[in-house]
Amino acid sequence: MKMTLKDSYNNCLKTIYSLRRFGIKLGLSTIKNILQGLGDPQGNFGYIHVAGTNGKGSIASALATILRLSGYNTGLYTSPHLVRFNERICINNRPISDENVVASYKAVKSIHHGTREPTFFEFATAMAFYEFGRQNVDWAVIETGMGGRLDATNIIKPALSIITNISLEHKVYLGNTIAEIAREKGGIIKKGVPVITGVKQKNAISVLKTIAKKQSASLYLFGDAFRVRRNKNGTFNYFGIENVWRNVHSGLIGSHQVNNAALVLAACEVLNKNNFNITLQNIKDGLEQNRWPGRLEIVSSFPLILLDGAHNFIAARNLARYLSENLSDRNITLVIGILDDKPYSAMLKSLTPLCSRVILTSPKIDRALAPEKLYTIVKEIITDIHIIPDVDKAITYAIETATPNDVICIAGSLYVVGEAKEAFEKNAALLSKSQ
């Protein structure tokens, strides 16, 4: 029997996902071997490289949207995906087709990879570069996976590097201090390539300045080389490196998105200094049109259902600020699951005081914390607690027991949000109950 495209696609994904058993292995030799075998497709187009703790995806997506509106054939590589693998590799803001996933998988699979098996992320990164080369993109916006210096994406020499911000994360791999983590993230800084950053800690800024000086790379600091001022009507004014742009609006909600937008605008300024053709209208339209699923994403109004990955302390704090500033007069049900490498206690203590009810759940990934472990923290803060390990069932219960004026916030991990989105796609009745 001839294998269908669906069969081929599912078999490819099964093999790719099986590579997760090799865990996380930082280093560039394996990705170099694969790309050399593919003819170094990454050498055929230009790059913008984005690293940092939070905001990478929002910034990368906004830049890809602006570049597309400016007439460039644009690739976007991000992680993780929420529902489908295809989301990781986009051309002109559209995920690649199942057929192209299969084609890029087969191309990478056919290459001798060197002395060890590639990790899931290395394999996916090679697929992205192959597909971008095959589809003749002009520019690709590339988000790092973890860190920067030894991240598989760091095989490239970009036209611009962006380091969004830095906090303590992935300490086993990146270091135990802000300075050590800054050194790893700063590893994406290349010789003569300008760098834009929203980093605020003095010791991290010092590290980045040292690296930039050594690499003869211009460094543009948020709050120094450029800044923003929020307006009462929801827009903001940007006071930039060379330009002042007023009444700019981000299509992404949350006050922290203004800071992310500032980095995007600074990036556009620097790119235009390097012979890009990005107009102010392209910039404003791109920011307005940009959407980044699973980050303060509203999927229903009655009750209000809000999806937000909030997968580390900074992201949880940003979500808590949004809830406090905009929804403090509503009963909030928090559906939350957290992975075992996250500061779950701090995250829960930031979010649960704002809620009237908490439903503890667990995404289908081996790194998920047991809800019972989360319960030991939450019980000290709130009394209305439910443990429903299955994300789909947790969401169903939340909706069925909510009133139209309630808020249901699904958060704690992008894997939880991904399962939520998949549940809504498979069972439209879930959302129809809440309209």
Buried (B, 14 or more C-beta within 10 A) or exposed (E): EEEEEEEBBBEBBEEBEEBEEBEBBBBBEBBBBBBEBBEEBBEBBBBBBBBBBBBBBBBBBBBBBBBBBBEBBBBBBBBBBBBBBBBBBBBBBEBBEBEBBBBBBEBBBEBEBBEEBBBBBBBBBBBBBBBBBBBEBBBBBBBBBBBBBBBBBBBBBBBBBBBBBBBBBBEEBBBEEBBBBBBBBBBBBBEEBBBBBBBEBEEBBEBBBEBBEEBEBBBBBBEEBBBBEEEEEEBBBBBBBEBEBEEBBBBBBBBBBBBBBBBBBBBBBBBBEEEBEBEEEBBBBBBBBBEBBBBBBEBBEEBBBBBBBBBBBBBBBBBBBBBEEBBEEBBBBBBBBBBEBBBBBBBBBBBBEBBBBBBBBBBBBEEBBEBEBBBEBBEEBBEEBBBBBBBBEBBBBBBEEBEEEBBBBBBBBBBBBBBBBBBBEEBEEBBEBBE
